[in-house]
Amino acid sequence: MRYLNLGRSGLQVSRLCLGCMSFGDAANGGSPWVLDETASRPFLKQALDAGINFFDTANAYSAGASEEIVGRALLEYARRDDVVIATKVFFDAQPGPNRVGLSRKSILREVDASLRRLGTDYIDLYQIHRWDDRTPLEETLETLHDLVRAGKVRYLGASTMYAWQFAKALYTADRHGWTRFVSMQNHYNLLYREEEREMMGLCRAEGIGIIPWSPLARGRLGRPWQESSLRMDTDQIAKGLYLGGEDADRAIVDAVGRIAEARGVSRAQIALAWVLKNPLITAPIIGTTKPHHLGEALAAMDIVLTDDEIQALEQPYRARPMTGAR
């Protein structure tokens, strides 16, 4: 396993990050496709055995059950100092005022709840899951800075917003002398490349580590176009991520299939190899729900695509409306 610094920080993370959204409790706030604790633990152990030290979850995944599963497994299988635990704040499974967003009240409540569920006294990377228009940016950033000063959080990250919003957050933190973000968890794959327009360049200029989510486009890049899955059929968020552009998307999926067949590897390996070739990417966030998923992701790190293959994968792409920013 290769390890890279996350942006300009001194935090070293594995070249792959294990996304833990698929670990939870389908009967208690989780999606029908999530794995329970018994089914989840072998994937966490497999990741650790492969050298992965970077694990990403969120307070809202299965109403907190994901954090509980990850925390218990890592406590048993690894030393705390050897792993990098990332979680997120913004969404909340509970209804009512002050339950969603990035107010001081919400953040302080949620960080303590995440620490309790994870069974740890600090979070390595604490990320804002979305931008909050209802809370003054200064309130959010100062609260996050206070968490770092208090030792509850080591580094700060952001996720899924417009480049102008991220730029504003960075210069506001700098102006006040507050802790700045070191990473951006954005939506990026062969079917969604709008981040190349502004966000990627901003991250390069500011020394921000990029850890994209959904590098396989919710599995669309890992199967023939006409095939579906339980997650694709039931994940309402996924259904809204790739609206329009079906002709271009199908051409890209078909190109992935042709290259995979010619090389004798899986479609997922080709799609992930394309993400990994980008020098701006620190660690794609990969999900696993089947035994072969992690093995294919690890093998993708050794695939070097040719110029002709890259052109075949990229040429059909057509610009599409930005998604996932709200």
TORKOL-4160 file (C-alpha; in steps of 0.2 Angstrom, whole numbers, padded with zeros to 4 digits, m for minus):
326
<pt num="1" X="0000" Y="0000" Z="0000"/>
<pt num="2" X="0006" Y="0018" Z="m0004"/>
<pt num="3" X="0003" Y="0032" Z="0008"/>
<pt num="4" X="0002" Y="0050" Z="0004"/>
<pt num="5" X="0000" Y="0066" Z="0014"/>
<pt num="6" X="m0017" Y="0073" Z="0014"/>
<pt num="7" X="m0015" Y="0090" Z="0005"/>
<pt num="8" X="m0002" Y="0101" Z="0013"/>
<pt num="9" X="m0005" Y="0093" Z="0030"/>
<pt num="10" X="0007" Y="0080" Z="0038"/>
<pt num="11" X="m0007" Y="0067" Z="0039"/>
<pt num="12" X="m0003" Y="0052" Z="0029"/>
<pt num="13" X="m0017" Y="0041" Z="0022"/>
<pt num="14" X="m0018" Y="0026" Z="0011"/>
<pt num="15" X="m0020" Y="0028" Z="m0007"/>
<pt num="16" X="m0038" Y="0020" Z="m0005"/>
<pt num="17" X="m0050" Y="0026" Z="0008"/>
<pt num="18" X="m0064" Y="0013" Z="0013"/>
<pt num="19" X="m0081" Y="0022" Z="0013"/>
<pt num="20" X="m0092" Y="0015" Z="0027"/>
<pt num="21" X="m0109" Y="0021" Z="0021"/>
<pt num="22" X="m0113" Y="0003" Z="0016"/>
<pt num="23" X="m0111" Y="m0003" Z="0034"/>
<pt num="24" X="m0126" Y="0000" Z="0046"/>
<pt num="25" X="m0143" Y="m0006" Z="0051"/>
<pt num="26" X="m0156" Y="m0007" Z="0037"/>
<pt num="27" X="m0170" Y="m0009" Z="0051"/>
<pt num="28" X="m0165" Y="0007" Z="0060"/>
<pt num="29" X="m0163" Y="0022" Z="0048"/>
<pt num="30" X="m0152" Y="0013" Z="0035"/>
<pt num="31" X="m0155" Y="0009" Z="0017"/>
<pt num="32" X="m0161" Y="m0008" Z="0012"/>
<pt num="33" X="m0144" Y="m0012" Z="0004"/>
<pt num="34" X="m0133" Y="m0009" Z="0019"/>
<pt num="35" X="m0124" Y="m0023" Z="0028"/>
<pt num="36" X="m0126" Y="m0026" Z="0047"/>
<pt num="37" X="m0112" Y="m0027" Z="0059"/>
<pt num="38" X="m0109" Y="m0046" Z="0057"/>
<pt num="39" X="m0108" Y="m0044" Z="0038"/>
<pt num="40" X="m0098" Y="m0028" Z="0039"/>
<pt num="41" X="m0084" Y="m0033" Z="0050"/>
<pt num="42" X="m0074" Y="m0044" Z="0037"/>
<pt num="43" X="m0073" Y="m0030" Z="0025"/>
<pt num="44" X="m0065" Y="m0019" Z="0038"/>
<pt num="45" X="m0053" Y="m0032" Z="0043"/>
<pt num="46" X="m0049" Y="m0036" Z="0025"/>
<pt num="47" X="m0045" Y="m0017" Z="0022"/>
<pt num="48" X="m0034" Y="m0016" Z="0037"/>
<pt num="49" X="m0024" Y="m0032" Z="0032"/>
<pt num="50" X="m0022" Y="m0024" Z="0014"/>
<pt num="51" X="m0014" Y="m0009" Z="0022"/>
<pt num="52" X="m0028" Y="0003" Z="0021"/>
<pt num="53" X="m0028" Y="0015" Z="0036"/>
<pt num="54" X="m0041" Y="0028" Z="0030"/>
<pt num="55" X="m0059" Y="0025" Z="0035"/>
<pt num="56" X="m0074" Y="0037" Z="0030"/>
<pt num="57" X="m0091" Y="0037" Z="0038"/>
<pt num="58" X="m0104" Y="0050" Z="0044"/>
<pt num="59" X="m0115" Y="0054" Z="0058"/>
<pt num="60" X="m0130" Y="0052" Z="0047"/>
<pt num="61" X="m0126" Y="0035" Z="0040"/>
<pt num="62" X="m0139" Y="0023" Z="0046"/>
<pt num="63" X="m0143" Y="0035" Z="0060"/>
<pt num="64" X="m0126" Y="0033" Z="0067"/>
<pt num="65" X="m0125" Y="0014" Z="0066"/>
<pt num="66" X="m0111" Y="0015" Z="0054"/>
<pt num="67" X="m0100" Y="0025" Z="0066"/>
<pt num="68" X="m0104" Y="0012" Z="0079"/>
<pt num="69" X="m0099" Y="m0003" Z="0068"/>
<pt num="70" X="m0083" Y="0006" Z="0062"/>
<pt num="71" X="m0078" Y="0011" Z="0079"/>
<pt num="72" X="m0080" Y="m0006" Z="0087"/>
<pt num="73" X="m0071" Y="m0015" Z="0073"/>
<pt num="74" X="m0056" Y="m0003" Z="0073"/>
<pt num="75" X="m0055" Y="m0004" Z="0091"/>
<pt num="76" X="m0053" Y="m0023" Z="0090"/>
<pt num="77" X="m0043" Y="m0025" Z="0074"/>
<pt num="78" X="m0031" Y="m0010" Z="0075"/>
<pt num="79" X="m0022" Y="0002" Z="0086"/>
<pt num="80" X="m0030" Y="0019" Z="0087"/>
<pt num="81" X="m0014" Y="0028" Z="0082"/>
<pt num="82" X="m0012" Y="0017" Z="0066"/>
<pt num="83" X="m0029" Y="0022" Z="0058"/>
<pt num="84" X="m0036" Y="0038" Z="0051"/>
<pt num="85" X="m0055" Y="0040" Z="0056"/>
<pt num="86" X="m0065" Y="0052" Z="0046"/>
<pt num="87" X="m0083" Y="0057" Z="0049"/>
<pt num="88" X="m0095" Y="0071" Z="0044"/>
<pt num="89" X="m0107" Y="0083" Z="0051"/>
<pt num="90" X="m0122" Y="0092" Z="0043"/>
<pt num="91" X="m0137" Y="0079" Z="0041"/>
<pt num="92" X="m0146" Y="0072" Z="0056"/>
<pt num="93" X="m0159" Y="0058" Z="0056"/>
<pt num="94" X="m0169" Y="0066" Z="0069"/>
<pt num="95" X="m0183" Y="0079" Z="0065"/>
<pt num="96" X="m0185" Y="0096" Z="0072"/>
<pt num="97" X="m0176" Y="0113" Z="0073"/>
<pt num="98" X="m0157" Y="0114" Z="0076"/>
<pt num="99" X="m0155" Y="0096" Z="0070"/>
<pt num="100" X="m0148" Y="0099" Z="0052"/>
<pt num="101" X="m0134" Y="0111" Z="0048"/>
<pt num="102" X="m0118" Y="0118" Z="0054"/>
<pt num="103" X="m0123" Y="0130" Z="0068"/>
<pt num="104" X="m0112" Y="0130" Z="0084"/>
<pt num="105" X="m0126" Y="0121" Z="0093"/>
<pt num="106" X="m0128" Y="0107" Z="0080"/>
<pt num="107" X="m0109" Y="0104" Z="0078"/>
<pt num="108" X="m0105" Y="0103" Z="0097"/>
<pt num="109" X="m0119" Y="0091" Z="0099"/>
<pt num="110" X="m0115" Y="0080" Z="0084"/>
<pt num="111" X="m0096" Y="0079" Z="0087"/>
<pt num="112" X="m0099" Y="0072" Z="0105"/>
<pt num="113" X="m0111" Y="0060" Z="0098"/>
<pt num="114" X="m0099" Y="0054" Z="0085"/>
<pt num="115" X="m0085" Y="0052" Z="0097"/>
<pt num="116" X="m0096" Y="0042" Z="0108"/>
<pt num="117" X="m0102" Y="0031" Z="0094"/>
<pt num="118" X="m0084" Y="0029" Z="0087"/>
<pt num="119" X="m0078" Y="0024" Z="0104"/>
<pt num="120" X="m0063" Y="0037" Z="0103"/>
<pt num="121" X="m0058" Y="0053" Z="0111"/>
<pt num="122" X="m0053" Y="0061" Z="0095"/>
<pt num="123" X="m0058" Y="0062" Z="0076"/>
<pt num="124" X="m0043" Y="0062" Z="0064"/>
<pt num="125" X="m0053" Y="0071" Z="0050"/>
<pt num="126" X="m0069" Y="0080" Z="0054"/>
<pt num="127" X="m0079" Y="0085" Z="0038"/>
<pt num="128" X="m0093" Y="0097" Z="0034"/>
<pt num="129" X="m0105" Y="0086" Z="0024"/>
<pt num="130" X="m0113" Y="0100" Z="0015"/>
<pt num="131" X="m0113" Y="0119" Z="0014"/>
<pt num="132" X="m0125" Y="0128" Z="0026"/>
<pt num="133" X="m0134" Y="0144" Z="0019"/>
<pt num="134" X="m0143" Y="0146" Z="0035"/>
<pt num="135" X="m0128" Y="0148" Z="0047"/>
<pt num="136" X="m0115" Y="0162" Z="0046"/>
<pt num="137" X="m0099" Y="0155" Z="0039"/>
<pt num="138" X="m0089" Y="0163" Z="0053"/>
<pt num="139" X="m0100" Y="0154" Z="0066"/>
<pt num="140" X="m0096" Y="0137" Z="0058"/>
<pt num="141" X="m0078" Y="0140" Z="0055"/>
<pt num="142" X="m0074" Y="0146" Z="0073"/>
<pt num="143" X="m0083" Y="0132" Z="0080"/>
<pt num="144" X="m0073" Y="0119" Z="0070"/>
<pt num="145" X="m0057" Y="0128" Z="0075"/>
<pt num="146" X="m0063" Y="0127" Z="0093"/>
<pt num="147" X="m0064" Y="0108" Z="0091"/>
<pt num="148" X="m0046" Y="0107" Z="0085"/>
<pt num="149" X="m0040" Y="0118" Z="0099"/>
<pt num="150" X="m0050" Y="0107" Z="0112"/>
<pt num="151" X="m0041" Y="0091" Z="0105"/>
<pt num="152" X="m0057" Y="0083" Z="0099"/>
<pt num="153" X="m0053" Y="0085" Z="0081"/>
<pt num="154" X="m0036" Y="0084" Z="0072"/>
<pt num="155" X="m0039" Y="0090" Z="0055"/>
<pt num="156" X="m0054" Y="0098" Z="0045"/>
<pt num="157" X="m0061" Y="0093" Z="0029"/>
<pt num="158" X="m0076" Y="0099" Z="0018"/>
<pt num="159" X="m0087" Y="0090" Z="0005"/>
<pt num="160" X="m0099" Y="0093" Z="m0009"/>
<pt num="161" X="m0100" Y="0112" Z="m0012"/>
<pt num="162" X="m0097" Y="0125" Z="m0026"/>
<pt num="163" X="m0079" Y="0131" Z="m0029"/>
<pt num="164" X="m0083" Y="0149" Z="m0024"/>
<pt num="165" X="m0090" Y="0142" Z="m0007"/>
<pt num="166" X="m0075" Y="0133" Z="m0003"/>
<pt num="167" X="m0064" Y="0147" Z="m0008"/>
<pt num="168" X="m0074" Y="0158" Z="0003"/>
<pt num="169" X="m0072" Y="0146" Z="0018"/>
<pt num="170" X="m0053" Y="0145" Z="0015"/>
<pt num="171" X="m0050" Y="0164" Z="0014"/>
<pt num="172" X="m0062" Y="0167" Z="0029"/>
<pt num="173" X="m0052" Y="0155" Z="0040"/>
<pt num="174" X="m0036" Y="0162" Z="0035"/>
<pt num="175" X="m0042" Y="0180" Z="0038"/>
<pt num="176" X="m0047" Y="0175" Z="0056"/>
<pt num="177" X="m0032" Y="0164" Z="0060"/>
<pt num="178" X="m0043" Y="0149" Z="0061"/>
<pt num="179" X="m0039" Y="0131" Z="0056"/>
<pt num="180" X="m0042" Y="0129" Z="0038"/>
<pt num="181" X="m0048" Y="0114" Z="0028"/>
<pt num="182" X="m0035" Y="0101" Z="0022"/>
<pt num="183" X="m0046" Y="0091" Z="0011"/>
<pt num="184" X="m0061" Y="0091" Z="m0001"/>
<pt num="185" X="m0072" Y="0076" Z="m0003"/>
<pt num="186" X="m0081" Y="0079" Z="m0019"/>
<pt num="187" X="m0091" Y="0069" Z="m0032"/>
<pt num="188" X="m0080" Y="0064" Z="m0046"/>
<pt num="189" X="m0080" Y="0049" Z="m0059"/>
<pt num="190" X="m0081" Y="0046" Z="m0077"/>
<pt num="191" X="m0099" Y="0050" Z="m0078"/>
<pt num="192" X="m0097" Y="0066" Z="m0068"/>
<pt num="193" X="m0082" Y="0077" Z="m0071"/>
<pt num="194" X="m0089" Y="0095" Z="m0068"/>
<pt num="195" X="m0077" Y="0096" Z="m0053"/>
<pt num="196" X="m0063" Y="0098" Z="m0066"/>
<pt num="197" X="m0070" Y="0115" Z="m0071"/>
<pt num="198" X="m0066" Y="0125" Z="m0055"/>
<pt num="199" X="m0065" Y="0114" Z="m0039"/>
<pt num="200" X="m0050" Y="0104" Z="m0044"/>
<pt num="201" X="m0039" Y="0119" Z="m0049"/>
<pt num="202" X="m0044" Y="0128" Z="m0033"/>
<pt num="203" X="m0038" Y="0112" Z="m0023"/>
<pt num="204" X="m0022" Y="0112" Z="m0033"/>
<pt num="205" X="m0018" Y="0130" Z="m0030"/>
<pt num="206" X="m0023" Y="0129" Z="m0011"/>
<pt num="207" X="m0014" Y="0112" Z="m0007"/>
<pt num="208" X="m0030" Y="0103" Z="m0003"/>
<pt num="209" X="m0031" Y="0084" Z="m0003"/>
<pt num="210" X="m0045" Y="0077" Z="m0014"/>
<pt num="211" X="m0054" Y="0062" Z="m0009"/>
<pt num="212" X="m0068" Y="0059" Z="m0021"/>
<pt num="213" X="m0084" Y="0050" Z="m0017"/>
<pt num="214" X="m0093" Y="0038" Z="m0029"/>
<pt num="215" X="m0078" Y="0034" Z="m0040"/>
<pt num="216" X="m0089" Y="0020" Z="m0048"/>
<pt num="217" X="m0104" Y="0031" Z="m0050"/>
<pt num="218" X="m0114" Y="0021" Z="m0038"/>
<pt num="219" X="m0109" Y="0005" Z="m0047"/>
<pt num="220" X="m0115" Y="0011" Z="m0064"/>
<pt num="221" X="m0097" Y="0010" Z="m0071"/>
<pt num="222" X="m0095" Y="m0008" Z="m0064"/>
<pt num="223" X="m0108" Y="m0016" Z="m0074"/>
<pt num="224" X="m0116" Y="m0017" Z="m0091"/>
<pt num="225" X="m0128" Y="m0002" Z="m0095"/>
<pt num="226" X="m0143" Y="m0013" Z="m0095"/>
<pt num="227" X="m0140" Y="m0021" Z="m0078"/>
<pt num="228" X="m0146" Y="m0014" Z="m0061"/>
<pt num="229" X="m0143" Y="m0017" Z="m0043"/>
<pt num="230" X="m0153" Y="m0016" Z="m0027"/>
<pt num="231" X="m0144" Y="0000" Z="m0022"/>
<pt num="232" X="m0148" Y="0008" Z="m0039"/>
<pt num="233" X="m0166" Y="0003" Z="m0038"/>
<pt num="234" X="m0169" Y="0009" Z="m0020"/>
<pt num="235" X="m0156" Y="0024" Z="m0018"/>
<pt num="236" X="m0166" Y="0039" Z="m0021"/>
<pt num="237" X="m0150" Y="0050" Z="m0020"/>
<pt num="238" X="m0141" Y="0040" Z="m0034"/>
<pt num="239" X="m0156" Y="0042" Z="m0045"/>
<pt num="240" X="m0154" Y="0061" Z="m0045"/>
<pt num="241" X="m0136" Y="0061" Z="m0048"/>
<pt num="242" X="m0135" Y="0056" Z="m0066"/>
<pt num="243" X="m0151" Y="0063" Z="m0074"/>
<pt num="244" X="m0150" Y="0067" Z="m0092"/>
<pt num="245" X="m0135" Y="0063" Z="m0104"/>
<pt num="246" X="m0140" Y="0045" Z="m0105"/>
<pt num="247" X="m0132" Y="0043" Z="m0123"/>
<pt num="248" X="m0115" Y="0050" Z="m0117"/>
<pt num="249" X="m0116" Y="0040" Z="m0101"/>
<pt num="250" X="m0120" Y="0024" Z="m0110"/>
<pt num="251" X="m0105" Y="0027" Z="m0122"/>
<pt num="252" X="m0094" Y="0029" Z="m0107"/>
<pt num="253" X="m0100" Y="0013" Z="m0099"/>
<pt num="254" X="m0098" Y="0003" Z="m0115"/>
<pt num="255" X="m0080" Y="0010" Z="m0117"/>
<pt num="256" X="m0076" Y="0004" Z="m0099"/>
<pt num="257" X="m0083" Y="m0013" Z="m0104"/>
<pt num="258" X="m0073" Y="m0014" Z="m0120"/>
<pt num="259" X="m0056" Y="m0010" Z="m0111"/>
<pt num="260" X="m0060" Y="m0021" Z="m0097"/>
<pt num="261" X="m0063" Y="m0036" Z="m0108"/>
<pt num="262" X="m0048" Y="m0032" Z="m0118"/>
<pt num="263" X="m0037" Y="m0032" Z="m0103"/>
<pt num="264" X="m0045" Y="m0047" Z="m0094"/>
<pt num="265" X="m0050" Y="m0036" Z="m0079"/>
<pt num="266" X="m0066" Y="m0030" Z="m0071"/>
<pt num="267" X="m0075" Y="m0014" Z="m0076"/>
<pt num="268" X="m0073" Y="m0007" Z="m0059"/>
<pt num="269" X="m0054" Y="m0009" Z="m0060"/>
<pt num="270" X="m0054" Y="0002" Z="m0076"/>
<pt num="271" X="m0066" Y="0015" Z="m0069"/>
<pt num="272" X="m0056" Y="0016" Z="m0053"/>
<pt num="273" X="m0039" Y="0016" Z="m0062"/>
<pt num="274" X="m0045" Y="0032" Z="m0072"/>
<pt num="275" X="m0048" Y="0041" Z="m0056"/>
<pt num="276" X="m0032" Y="0036" Z="m0048"/>
<pt num="277" X="m0022" Y="0042" Z="m0063"/>
<pt num="278" X="m0026" Y="0060" Z="m0059"/>
<pt num="279" X="m0011" Y="0067" Z="m0049"/>
<pt num="280" X="m0023" Y="0078" Z="m0039"/>
<pt num="281" X="m0032" Y="0064" Z="m0031"/>
<pt num="282" X="m0026" Y="0058" Z="m0014"/>
<pt num="283" X="m0037" Y="0043" Z="m0011"/>
<pt num="284" X="m0054" Y="0039" Z="m0019"/>
<pt num="285" X="m0067" Y="0033" Z="m0007"/>
<pt num="286" X="m0072" Y="0015" Z="m0011"/>
<pt num="287" X="m0087" Y="0005" Z="m0005"/>
<pt num="288" X="m0088" Y="m0013" Z="m0003"/>
<pt num="289" X="m0103" Y="m0025" Z="m0001"/>
<pt num="290" X="m0096" Y="m0040" Z="m0009"/>
<pt num="291" X="m0080" Y="m0050" Z="m0006"/>
<pt num="292" X="m0072" Y="m0046" Z="m0023"/>
<pt num="293" X="m0075" Y="m0027" Z="m0022"/>
<pt num="294" X="m0060" Y="m0023" Z="m0011"/>
<pt num="295" X="m0048" Y="m0035" Z="m0021"/>
<pt num="296" X="m0053" Y="m0026" Z="m0037"/>
<pt num="297" X="m0050" Y="m0009" Z="m0030"/>
<pt num="298" X="m0033" Y="m0014" Z="m0024"/>
<pt num="299" X="m0028" Y="m0022" Z="m0041"/>
<pt num="300" X="m0034" Y="m0006" Z="m0049"/>
<pt num="301" X="m0019" Y="0003" Z="m0041"/>
<pt num="302" X="m0007" Y="m0006" Z="m0053"/>
<pt num="303" X="m0016" Y="m0003" Z="m0069"/>
<pt num="304" X="m0009" Y="0011" Z="m0080"/>
<pt num="305" X="m0021" Y="0016" Z="m0094"/>
<pt num="306" X="m0014" Y="0020" Z="m0111"/>
<pt num="307" X="m0017" Y="0037" Z="m0120"/>
<pt num="308" X="m0029" Y="0028" Z="m0132"/>
<pt num="309" X="m0038" Y="0020" Z="m0118"/>
<pt num="310" X="m0040" Y="0037" Z="m0109"/>
<pt num="311" X="m0046" Y="0045" Z="m0124"/>
<pt num="312" X="m0059" Y="0032" Z="m0127"/>
<pt num="313" X="m0065" Y="0034" Z="m0109"/>
<pt num="314" X="m0066" Y="0053" Z="m0109"/>
<pt num="315" X="m0071" Y="0057" Z="m0127"/>
<pt num="316" X="m0090" Y="0053" Z="m0125"/>
<pt num="317" X="m0092" Y="0064" Z="m0110"/>
<pt num="318" X="m0104" Y="0079" Z="m0111"/>
<pt num="319" X="m0106" Y="0093" Z="m0099"/>
<pt num="320" X="m0120" Y="0091" Z="m0087"/>
<pt num="321" X="m0129" Y="0101" Z="m0073"/>
<pt num="322" X="m0119" Y="0101" Z="m0056"/>
<pt num="323" X="m0127" Y="0088" Z="m0044"/>
<pt num="324" X="m0125" Y="0084" Z="m0026"/>
<pt num="325" X="m0121" Y="0102" Z="m0021"/>
<pt num="326" X="m0138" Y="0103" Z="m0011"/>
